[in-house]
Amino acid sequence: MMTPNSFLTKSLLYDWIPDSEFNTYDLSDLVVLDQGLEKECKAMGEQFHTFLAIYKKGTIAKPKGLCTTFKYANLDPKALDVCQKFEKKLNGNILVAYSKPLLRW
């Protein structure tokens, strides 16, 4: 069955989103990166023990969205620096790091 979020299944990045949220939330603000950037992003997530998501430029948190459901990761200064450098490659899109394991607010 195709859902509005089916476009995300092509991505390596979003397999951490639980089925219940994946199937019911509007995730149209998430970005599927090209393969090179996606691999780099996935490796960063593993290195810093976080789940990463890329949002379209200008996205604001929705009342029913990942940012209002799951807690952010607390990145140490080195991880934050690496993430900020990576974010500069994203043409204004926004990198968000969620805690791993996922924690609900």
C-alpha positions in Angstrom: 0.0 0.0 0.0 1.3 3.4 -0.9 1.1 6.0 1.8 2.0 9.7 1.4 5.3 8.9 3.2 6.3 6.0 0.8 8.9 8.3 -0.8 10.9 7.9 2.4 11.3 4.2 2.1 13.9 4.7 -0.6 16.1 6.4 2.0 18.5 4.8 4.3 18.0 7.5 6.8 14.4 7.1 8.0 14.2 3.4 9.0 14.2 4.4 12.7 10.8 6.1 12.5 8.3 3.7 14.2 5.6 2.4 11.9 2.8 4.0 13.9 4.2 7.5 13.3 5.5 6.7 9.8 2.0 5.7 8.7 0.0 8.5 10.4 2.2 11.6 10.5 2.6 14.0 7.6 6.4 13.6 6.9 6.4 15.6 3.6 8.9 18.0 5.1 11.6 15.4 5.3 14.2 15.3 2.5 15.7 12.3 0.8 19.4 13.1 0.1 21.5 11.9 -2.8 23.3 8.6 -2.0 26.7 10.1 -1.1 25.3 12.6 1.4 22.9 10.0 2.8 25.8 7.5 3.5 27.8 10.3 5.2 24.7 11.3 7.2 24.0 7.7 8.2 27.6 7.2 9.3 27.5 10.4 11.4 24.3 9.1 13.1 26.1 5.9 14.0 29.2 7.6 15.1 27.3 9.9 17.5 24.6 7.4 18.5 21.7 9.5 17.2 19.0 9.2 14.6 19.2 12.0 12.0 16.6 13.6 9.9 16.8 16.2 7.2 14.0 18.8 6.9 13.2 21.1 4.1 14.5 24.7 4.5 12.0 26.8 6.5 10.2 23.8 8.1 8.5 24.6 11.4 7.6 21.9 14.0 4.0 20.5 13.5 1.8 19.8 16.5 1.8 16.2 15.4 5.3 15.6 14.1 8.6 13.9 14.9 10.0 17.0 16.8 7.0 17.2 19.0 7.0 13.4 19.6 10.6 12.4 20.0 13.4 14.1 22.1 16.4 15.6 20.6 19.9 14.2 21.1 22.2 16.1 23.3 25.3 16.4 21.1 28.7 17.1 22.6 30.6 20.1 21.1 32.6 17.9 18.7 29.5 16.1 17.4 27.7 19.4 17.1 30.6 20.9 15.1 30.6 17.9 12.7 26.8 18.1 12.3 27.0 21.9 11.6 29.7 21.3 8.9 27.5 18.7 7.3 24.5 20.9 7.4 26.3 23.5 5.3 26.2 20.9 2.4 22.4 20.8 2.5 21.5 24.0 0.7 19.6 25.4 3.6 17.9 22.2 4.6 17.9 21.5 8.3 19.6 18.6 10.1 17.9 17.4 13.3 19.4 14.8 15.7 17.1 12.6 17.8 18.1 10.6 20.8 19.0 7.0 20.3 17.2 5.0 21.6 14.2 7.2 20.8 12.6 8.9 23.8 9.2 10.4 23.8 8.4 13.8 25.3 
